[in-house]
Amino acid sequence: MTIATKTFPTFKQIYRAISQELLAYENKTLAAQAQKDNTKLTTYYSYLKSVAQRDGKPVDDINAKLESLKQAQLKQVEEGQGGALNQERTELQDLTTLHNIIDDKIGINTNYELNNLNNVATYLRNQREYFDLLVRYNPGLLMDQQENVSKSANRVGLDVPE
């Protein structure tokens, strides 16, 4: 079958498929960034709490902030394990990547251009699935060192001291 006889999805369908793949990537990136920010804030407030305790100052407001950060982190972990993210957006925030892929040139409806865009959509979908499988079957891939050590210790029946 040659490219001249092959049928392709319409430009609108390909555009929608590419934007959905980019949106999924963007949502995962923002969720990971939010988790890192939460970890940084938890560390910062833990430091402030230790300094306040050392100086004999009240730590009730810091404890409240730490508790709210802990609840947010637990919520992120629960949502990441199969629940739907409430913060997931339905529209792309950064359209530059989409516009770079789909360059509004004349002749976009030719079979050659539609084939190229269809290949891009297929590539983006397969890369997302590949990364999901990598994370699923290599759970330590995205863990920080401390978490990896504690999970490895738990696997052999030991506890890591805190």
Contact map, one row per residue, 1 for C-alpha under 8 A:
111011000000000000000000000000000000000000000000000000000000000000000000000000000000000000000000000000000000000000000000000000000000000000000000000000000000000000
111111000000000000000000000000000000000000000000000000000000000000000000000000000000000000000000000000000000000000000000000000000000000000000000000000000000000000
111111000000000000000000000000000000000000000000000000000000000000000000000000000000000000000000000000000000001100100000000000000000000000000000000000000000000000
011111000000000000000000000000000000000000000000000000000000000000000000000000000000000000000000000000000000001000000000000000000000000000000000000000000000000000
111111100000000000000000000000000000000000000000000000000000000000000000000000000000000000000000000000000000000000000000000000000000000000000000000000000000000000
111111110000000000000000000000000000000000000000000000000000000000000000000000000000000000000000000000000000000000000000000000000000000000000000000000000000000000
000011111000000000000000000000000000000000000000000000000000000000000000000000000000000000000000000000000000000000000000000000000000000000000000000000000000000000
000001111100000000000000000000000000000000000000000000000000000000000000000000000000000000000000000000000000001001100100000000000000000000000000000000000000000000
000000111110110000000000000000000000000000000000000000000000000000000000000000000000000000000000000000000000000001000100000000000000000000000000000000000000000000
000000011111110000000000000000000000000000000000000000000000000000000000000000000000000000000000000000000000000001000000000000000000000000000000000000000000000000
000000001111111000000000000000000000000000000000000000000000000000000000000000000000000000000000000000000001100001000000000000000000000000000000000000000000000000
000000000111111100000000000000000000000000000000000000000000000000000000000000000000000000000000000000000000000000000000000000000000000000000000000000000000000000
000000001111111110000000000000000000000000000000000000000000000000000000000000000000000000000000000000000000000000000000000000000000000000000000000000000000000000
000000001111111111000000000000000000000000000000000000000000000000000000000000000000000000000000000000000000000000001100100000000000000000000000000000000000000000
000000000011111111100000000000000000000000000000000000000000000000000000000000000000000000000000000001000000000000000000000000000000000000000000000000000000000000
000000000001111111110000000000000000000000000000000000000000000000000000000000000000000000000000000000000000000000000000000000000000000000000000000000000000000000
000000000000111111111000000000000000000000000000000000000000000000000000000000000000000000000000000000000000000000000000100000000000000000000000000000000000000000
000000000000011111111100000000000000000000000000000000000000000000000000000000000000000000000000010000000000000000000001100100000000000000000000000000000000000000
000000000000001111111110000000000000000000000000000000000000000000000000000000000000000000010000010000000000000000000000000000000000000000000000000000000000000000
000000000000000111111111000000000000000000000000000000000000000000000000000000000000000000000000000000000000000000000000000000000000000000000000000000000000000000
000000000000000011111111100000000000000000000000000000000000000000000000000000000000000000000000000000000000000000000000100110010000000000000000000000000000000000
000000000000000001111111110000000000000000000000000000000000000000000000000000000000000000010000010000000000000000000000000100000000000000000000000000000000000000
000000000000000000111111111000000000000000000000000000000000000000000000000000000000000011110000000000000000000000000000000000000000000000000000000000000000000000
000000000000000000011111111100000000000000000000000000000000000000000000000000000000000000000000000000000000000000000000000000000000000000000000000000000000000000
000000000000000000001111111110000000000000000000000000000000000000000000000000000000000000000000000000000000000000000000000000010000000000000000000000000000000000
000000000000000000000111111111000000000000000000000000000000000000000000000000000000000000010000000000000000000000000000000000000000000000000000000000000000000000
000000000000000000000011111111100000000000000000000000000000000000000000000000000000000110000000000000000000000000000000000000000000000000000000000000000000000000
000000000000000000000001111111110000000000000000000000000000000000000000000000000000000000000000000000000000000000000000000000000000000000000000000000000000000000
000000000000000000000000111111111000000000000000000000000000000000000000000000000000000000000000000000000000000000000000000000000000000000000000000000000000000000
000000000000000000000000011111111100000000000000000000000000000000000000000000000000000000000000000000000000000000000000000000000000000000000000000000000000000000
000000000000000000000000001111111110000000000000000000000000000000000000000000000000000000000000000000000000000000000000000000000000000000000000000000000000000000
000000000000000000000000000111111111000000000000000000000000000000000000000000000000000000000000000000000000000000000000000000000000000000000000000000000000000000
000000000000000000000000000011111111100000000000000000000000000000000000000000000000000000000000000000000000000000000000000000000000000000000000000000000000000000
000000000000000000000000000001111111110000000000000000000000000000000000000000000000000000000000000000000000000000000000000000000000000000000000000000000000000000
000000000000000000000000000000111111111000000000000000000000000000000000100100000000000000000000000000000000000000000000000000000000000000000000000000000000000000
000000000000000000000000000000011111111100000000000000000000000000000000000000000000000000000000000000000000000000000000000000000000000000000000000000000000000000
000000000000000000000000000000001111111110000000000000000000000000000000000000000000000000000000000000000000000000000000000000000000000000000000000000000000000000
000000000000000000000000000000000111111111000000000000000000000000001001100000000000000000000000000000000000000000000000000000000000000000000000000000000000000000
000000000000000000000000000000000011111111100000000000000000000000000000000000000000000000000000000000000000000000000000000000000000000000000000000000000000000000
000000000000000000000000000000000001111111110000000000000000000000000000000000000000000000000000000000000000000000000000000000000000000000000000000000000000000000
000000000000000000000000000000000000111111111000000000000000000000001000000000000000000000000000000000000000000000000000000000000000000000000000000000000000000000
000000000000000000000000000000000000011111111100000000000000000001001100000000000000000000000000000000000000000000000000000000000000000000000000000000000000000000
000000000000000000000000000000000000001111111110000000000000000000000000000000000000000000000000000000000000000000000000000000000000000000000000000000000000000000
000000000000000000000000000000000000000111111111000000000000000000000000000000000000000000000000000000000000000000000000000000000000000000000000000000000000000000
000000000000000000000000000000000000000011111111100000000000010011000000000000000000000000000000000000000000000000000000000000000000000000000000000000000000000000
000000000000000000000000000000000000000001111111110000000000000001000000000000000000000000000000000000000000000000000000000000000000000000000000000000000000000000
000000000000000000000000000000000000000000111111111000000000000000000000000000000000000000000000000000000000000000000000000000000000000000000000000000000000000000
000000000000000000000000000000000000000000011111111100000000010000000000000000000000000000000000000000000000000000000000000000000000000000000000000000000000000000
000000000000000000000000000000000000000000001111111110000010011000000000000000000000000000000000000000000000000000000000000000000000000000000000000000000000000000
000000000000000000000000000000000000000000000111111111000000000000000000000000000000000000000000000000000000000000000000000000000000000000000000000000000000000000
000000000000000000000000000000000000000000000011111111100000000000000000000000000000000000000000000000000000000000000000000000000000000000000000000000000000000000
000000000000000000000000000000000000000000000001111111111110000000000000000000000000000000000000000000000000000000000000000000000000000000000000000000000000000000
000000000000000000000000000000000000000000000000111111111110000000000000000000000000000000000000000000000000000000000000000000000000000000000000000000000000000000
000000000000000000000000000000000000000000000000011111111000000000000000000000000000000000000000000000000000000000000000000000000000000000000000000000000000000000
000000000000000000000000000000000000000000000000001111111000000000000000000000000000000000000000000000000000000000000000000000000000000000000000000000000000000000
000000000000000000000000000000000000000000000000000111111100000000000000000000000000000000000000000000000000000000000000000000000000000000000000000000000000000000
000000000000000000000000000000000000000000000000000111111110000000000000000000000000000000000000000000000000000000000000000000000000000000000000000000000000000000
000000000000000000000000000000000000000000000000000110011111100000000000000000000000000000000000000000000000000000000000000000000000000000000000000000000000000000
000000000000000000000000000000000000000000000000100110001111111000000000000000000000000000000000000000000000000000000000000000000000000000000000000000000000000000
000000000000000000000000000000000000000000000000000000000111111100000000000000000000000000000000000000000000000000000000000000000000000000000000000000000000000000
000000000000000000000000000000000000000000000000000000000111111110000000000000000000000000000000000000000000000000000000000000000000000000000000000000000000000000
000000000000000000000000000000000000000000001001100000000011111111000000000000000000000000000000000000000000000000000000000000000000000000000000000000000000000000
000000000000000000000000000000000000000000000000100000000011111111100000000000000000000000000000000000000000000000000000000000000000000000000000000000000000000000
000000000000000000000000000000000000000000000000000000000001111111110000000000000000000000000000000000000000000000000000000000000000000000000000000000000000000000
000000000000000000000000000000000000000000001000000000000000111111111000000000000000000000000000000000000000000000000000000000000000000000000000000000000000000000
000000000000000000000000000000000000000001001100000000000000011111111100000000000000000000000000000000000000000000000000000000000000000000000000000000000000000000
000000000000000000000000000000000000000000000000000000000000001111111110000000000000000000000000000000000000000000000000000000000000000000000000000000000000000000
000000000000000000000000000000000000000000000000000000000000000111111111000000000000000000000000000000000000000000000000000000000000000000000000000000000000000000
000000000000000000000000000000000000010011000000000000000000000011111111100000000000000000000000000000000000000000000000000000000000000000000000000000000000000000
000000000000000000000000000000000000000001000000000000000000000001111111110000000000000000000000000000000000000000000000000000000000000000000000000000000000000000
000000000000000000000000000000000000000000000000000000000000000000111111111000000000000000000000000000000000000000000000000000000000000000000000000000000000000000
000000000000000000000000000000000000010000000000000000000000000000011111111100000000000000000000000000000000000000000000000000000000000000000000000000000000000000
000000000000000000000000000000000010010000000000000000000000000000001111111110000000000000000000000000000000000000000000000000000000000000000000000000000000000000
000000000000000000000000000000000000000000000000000000000000000000000111111111000000000000000000000000000000000000000000000000000000000000000000000000000000000000
000000000000000000000000000000000000000000000000000000000000000000000011111111100000000000000000000000000000000000000000000000000000000000000000000000000000000000
000000000000000000000000000000000010000000000000000000000000000000000001111111110000000000000000000000000000000000000000000000000000000000000000000000000000000000
000000000000000000000000000000000000000000000000000000000000000000000000111111111000000000000000000000000000000000000000000000000000000000000000000000000000000000
000000000000000000000000000000000000000000000000000000000000000000000000011111111110000000000000000000000000000000000000000000000000000000000000000000000000000000
000000000000000000000000000000000000000000000000000000000000000000000000001111111111100000000000000000000000000000000000000000000000000000000000000000000000000000
000000000000000000000000000000000000000000000000000000000000000000000000000111111111100000000000000000000000000000000000000000000000000000000000000000000000000000
000000000000000000000000000000000000000000000000000000000000000000000000000011111110000000000000000000000000000000000000000000000000000000000000000000000000000000
000000000000000000000000000000000000000000000000000000000000000000000000000001111111000000000000000000000000000000000000000000000000000000000000000000000000000000
000000000000000000000000000000000000000000000000000000000000000000000000000001111111100000000000000000000000000000000000000000000000000000000000000000000000000000
000000000000000000000000000000000000000000000000000000000000000000000000000000110111110000000000000000000000000000000000000000000000000000000000000000000000000000
000000000000000000000000000000000000000000000000000000000000000000000000000000110011111100000000000000000000000000000000000000000000000000000000000000000000000000
000000000000000000000000000000000000000000000000000000000000000000000000000000000001111100000000000000000000000000000000000000000000000000000000000000000000000000
000000000000000000000000000000000000000000000000000000000000000000000000000000000000111110000000000000000000000000000000000000000000000000000000000000000000000000
000000000000000000000000001000000000000000000000000000000000000000000000000000000000111111000000000000000000000000000000000000000000000000000000000000000000000000
000000000000000000000010001000000000000000000000000000000000000000000000000000000000001111110000000000000000000000000000000000000000000000000000000000000000000000
000000000000000000000010000000000000000000000000000000000000000000000000000000000000000111110000000000000000000000000000000000000000000000000000000000000000000000
000000000000000000000010000000000000000000000000000000000000000000000000000000000000000011111000000000000000000000000000000000000000000000000000000000000000000000
000000000000000000100110010000000000000000000000000000000000000000000000000000000000000011111110000000000000000000000000000000000000000000000000000000000000000000
000000000000000000000000000000000000000000000000000000000000000000000000000000000000000000111110000000000000000000000000000000000000000000000000000000000000000000
000000000000000000000000000000000000000000000000000000000000000000000000000000000000000000011111100000000000000000000000000000000000000000000000000000000000000000
000000000000000000000000000000000000000000000000000000000000000000000000000000000000000000011111111000000000000000000000000000000000000000000000000000000000000000
000000000000000000000000000000000000000000000000000000000000000000000000000000000000000000000111111100000000000000000000000000000000000000000000000000000000000000
000000000000000000000000000000000000000000000000000000000000000000000000000000000000000000000111111110000000000000000000000000000000000000000000000000000000000000
000000000000000001100100000000000000000000000000000000000000000000000000000000000000000000000011111111000000000000000000000000000000000000000000000000000000000000
000000000000000000000000000000000000000000000000000000000000000000000000000000000000000000000011111111110000000000000000000000000000000000000000000000000000000000
000000000000000000000000000000000000000000000000000000000000000000000000000000000000000000000001111111100000000000000000000000000000000000000000000000000000000000
000000000000000000000000000000000000000000000000000000000000000000000000000000000000000000000000111111100000000000001000000000000000000000000000000000000000000000
000000000000001000000000000000000000000000000000000000000000000000000000000000000000000000000000011111110000000000001000000000000000000000000000000000000000000000
000000000000000000000000000000000000000000000000000000000000000000000000000000000000000000000000001111111000000000000000000000000000000000000000000000000000000000
000000000000000000000000000000000000000000000000000000000000000000000000000000000000000000000000001001111101000000000000000000000000000000000000000000000000000000
000000000000000000000000000000000000000000000000000000000000000000000000000000000000000000000000000000111111000000000000000000000000000000000000000000000000000000
000000000000000000000000000000000000000000000000000000000000000000000000000000000000000000000000000000011111000000000000000000000000000000000000000000000000000000
000000000000000000000000000000000000000000000000000000000000000000000000000000000000000000000000000000001111110010000000000000000000000000000000000000000000000000
000000000010000000000000000000000000000000000000000000000000000000000000000000000000000000000000000000011111110011000000000000000000000000000000000000000000000000
000000000010000000000000000000000000000000000000000000000000000000000000000000000000000000000000000000000011111011000000000000000000000000000000000000000000000000
000000000000000000000000000000000000000000000000000000000000000000000000000000000000000000000000000000000011111111000000000000000000000000000000000000000000000000
001100010000000000000000000000000000000000000000000000000000000000000000000000000000000000000000000000000000111111100000000000000000000000000000000000000000000000
001000000000000000000000000000000000000000000000000000000000000000000000000000000000000000000000000000000000011111110000000000000000000000000000000000000000000000
000000000000000000000000000000000000000000000000000000000000000000000000000000000000000000000000000000000011111111111000000000000000000000000000000000000000000000
000000011110000000000000000000000000000000000000000000000000000000000000000000000000000000000000000000000001111111111100000000000000000000000000000000000000000000
001000010000000000000000000000000000000000000000000000000000000000000000000000000000000000000000000000000000001111111110000000000000000000000000000000000000000000
000000000000000000000000000000000000000000000000000000000000000000000000000000000000000000000000000000000000000111111111000000000000000000000000000000000000000000
000000000000010000000000000000000000000000000000000000000000000000000000000000000000000000000000000011000000000011111111100000000000000000000000000000000000000000
000000011000010000000000000000000000000000000000000000000000000000000000000000000000000000000000000000000000000001111111110000000000000000000000000000000000000000
000000000000000000000000000000000000000000000000000000000000000000000000000000000000000000000000000000000000000000111111111000000000000000000000000000000000000000
000000000000000001000000000000000000000000000000000000000000000000000000000000000000000000000000000000000000000000011111111100000000000000000000000000000000000000
000000000000010011001000000000000000000000000000000000000000000000000000000000000000000000000000000000000000000000001111111110000000000000000000000000000000000000
000000000000000000000000000000000000000000000000000000000000000000000000000000000000000000000000000000000000000000000111111111000000000000000000000000000000000000
000000000000000000000000000000000000000000000000000000000000000000000000000000000000000000000000000000000000000000000011111111100000000000000000000000000000000000
000000000000000001001100000000000000000000000000000000000000000000000000000000000000000000000000000000000000000000000001111111110000000000000000000000000000000000
000000000000000000001000000000000000000000000000000000000000000000000000000000000000000000000000000000000000000000000000111111111000000000000000000000000000000000
000000000000000000000000000000000000000000000000000000000000000000000000000000000000000000000000000000000000000000000000011111111100000000000000000000000000000000
000000000000000000000000000000000000000000000000000000000000000000000000000000000000000000000000000000000000000000000000001111111110000000000000000000000000000000
000000000000000000001000100000000000000000000000000000000000000000000000000000000000000000000000000000000000000000000000000111111111000000000000000000000000000000
000000000000000000000000000000000000000000000000000000000000000000000000000000000000000000000000000000000000000000000000000011111111100000000000000000000000000000
000000000000000000000000000000000000000000000000000000000000000000000000000000000000000000000000000000000000000000000000000001111111110000000000000000000000000000
000000000000000000000000000000000000000000000000000000000000000000000000000000000000000000000000000000000000000000000000000000111111111000000000000000000000000000
000000000000000000000000000000000000000000000000000000000000000000000000000000000000000000000000000000000000000000000000000000011111111100000000000000000000000000
000000000000000000000000000000000000000000000000000000000000000000000000000000000000000000000000000000000000000000000000000000001111111110000000000000000000000000
000000000000000000000000000000000000000000000000000000000000000000000000000000000000000000000000000000000000000000000000000000000111111111000000000000000000000000
000000000000000000000000000000000000000000000000000000000000000000000000000000000000000000000000000000000000000000000000000000000011111111111100000000000000000000
000000000000000000000000000000000000000000000000000000000000000000000000000000000000000000000000000000000000000000000000000000000001111111100000000000000000000000
000000000000000000000000000000000000000000000000000000000000000000000000000000000000000000000000000000000000000000000000000000000000111111100000000000000000000000
000000000000000000000000000000000000000000000000000000000000000000000000000000000000000000000000000000000000000000000000000000000000011111111000000000000000000000
000000000000000000000000000000000000000000000000000000000000000000000000000000000000000000000000000000000000000000000000000000000000001111111110000000000000000000
000000000000000000000000000000000000000000000000000000000000000000000000000000000000000000000000000000000000000000000000000000000000001001111110000100000000000000
000000000000000000000000000000000000000000000000000000000000000000000000000000000000000000000000000000000000000000000000000000000000001001111110000000000000000000
000000000000000000000000000000000000000000000000000000000000000000000000000000000000000000000000000000000000000000000000000000000000001000111111000000000000000000
000000000000000000000000000000000000000000000000000000000000000000000000000000000000000000000000000000000000000000000000000000000000000000111111101100000000000000
000000000000000000000000000000000000000000000000000000000000000000000000000000000000000000000000000000000000000000000000000000000000000000000111111100000000000000
000000000000000000000000000000000000000000000000000000000000000000000000000000000000000000000000000000000000000000000000000000000000000000000011111110000000000000
000000000000000000000000000000000000000000000000000000000000000000000000000000000000000000000000000000000000000000000000000000000000000000000001111111000000000000
000000000000000000000000000000000000000000000000000000000000000000000000000000000000000000000000000000000000000000000000000000000000000000000011111111100000000000
000000000000000000000000000000000000000000000000000000000000000000000000000000000000000000000000000000000000000000000000000000000000000000010011111111110000000000
000000000000000000000000000000000000000000000000000000000000000000000000000000000000000000000000000000000000000000000000000000000000000000000000111111111000000100
000000000000000000000000000000000000000000000000000000000000000000000000000000000000000000000000000000000000000000000000000000000000000000000000011111111100001100
000000000000000000000000000000000000000000000000000000000000000000000000000000000000000000000000000000000000000000000000000000000000000000000000001111111110000000
000000000000000000000000000000000000000000000000000000000000000000000000000000000000000000000000000000000000000000000000000000000000000000000000000111111111000000
000000000000000000000000000000000000000000000000000000000000000000000000000000000000000000000000000000000000000000000000000000000000000000000000000011111111111100
000000000000000000000000000000000000000000000000000000000000000000000000000000000000000000000000000000000000000000000000000000000000000000000000000001111111111000
000000000000000000000000000000000000000000000000000000000000000000000000000000000000000000000000000000000000000000000000000000000000000000000000000000111111110000
000000000000000000000000000000000000000000000000000000000000000000000000000000000000000000000000000000000000000000000000000000000000000000000000000000011111110000
000000000000000000000000000000000000000000000000000000000000000000000000000000000000000000000000000000000000000000000000000000000000000000000000000000001111111000
000000000000000000000000000000000000000000000000000000000000000000000000000000000000000000000000000000000000000000000000000000000000000000000000000000001111111100
000000000000000000000000000000000000000000000000000000000000000000000000000000000000000000000000000000000000000000000000000000000000000000000000000001001100111110
000000000000000000000000000000000000000000000000000000000000000000000000000000000000000000000000000000000000000000000000000000000000000000000000000011001000011111
000000000000000000000000000000000000000000000000000000000000000000000000000000000000000000000000000000000000000000000000000000000000000000000000000000000000001111
000000000000000000000000000000000000000000000000000000000000000000000000000000000000000000000000000000000000000000000000000000000000000000000000000000000000000111
